[in-house]
Amino acid sequence: MQQLVIKLSPQATAQYLAIAASKTQKEMHHDMEASGVQLGINMSMIAGLNFTDIDINGQSITSVTDDEDLELELIELN
C-alpha cells in the first residue's frame, strides 16, 4: 500500500495564507459568511518525474526562489 504526501514550500504556504486571509477579511468587511479557499493541485507523476501546478481560488502560486513550491513523495506503508 502507498501513501501520497504533498508538502507546500514555506513560500507557497505564506502565499496561500495571505490569499486566504485577504479573502476572509473581504467577506467579513462585506458582512458575508466565510466560504473558504480552494487549493488546486494539478500533478503528473511519470517514472519518478513530478510535474505540478498550484493555484488558490484560480490564482497561481509562483515561486519567488529557485526552490520547488511543492514536494510530492510516495511512501510505502507496511
N, C-alpha and C positions, 0 to 999 in steps of 0.2 A: 504494500500500500504506500502511496506517496502523498505528500502534503506540499502545496504550493505556498511559499512565503513571499510576500510582497512588502518591500520596505521603501518608503519615500526618503529621499535625502533630507538633511536638515533645511536646506534652502527651499526645496519643494514643499516641505511641511510648513515652513514660515509663509510661503505664498498661499497655501491652502487656508491657513488660519487667518491671514489678512483678508482674503476674499470672503470667507465665511463671516468674520466679524463685521465687515463692511455691509454685507447683505442683511445681517441680523439688525444692525443699527438702523439701516434704512427702513426695514419693516417696522421696527419699534417706533421710529420717528413718525411714521405714517399710520400708527395705531393699527398695524396689521399683525396677524398671527404669524409667528416664525414658521417658515415652510421647509427649512433645512437646505442643505447644499448637496449638489450631486457631484460626486467624484467619478470621472470616467477614465478607465484604463483600457486602452486598446493594445493588445500584445500578441506577438507571434514568437513561438519558441521552436526553432528549427535546428536540429542537430547541434545543440549546445549554444546556438546564437540566439540572443534575445533582441527583439525589436519592439519598442514601446512608445506610446504617445499618451500623455496625461492631460486631462482638461478638467476644469472645475466650472460647472454651470456653463459649459461651452467655451470657456476662456482657457486657452492653452497655457500650460506651465512651461516656462522656458528657463534653461539653465543659465545662471549668471557666472558659472565657473565651467571649467572643462570636465568637471565630475559628472557622473551619471545621476539623473534625478530619481531613478527608480532601479531597485535591485530585485531581481527575481531569482528564486532558488527552489529547486525541487529537492525535498528531503525524503529519504526512505524511512518509513515507520515500521517498526517490528511488532 
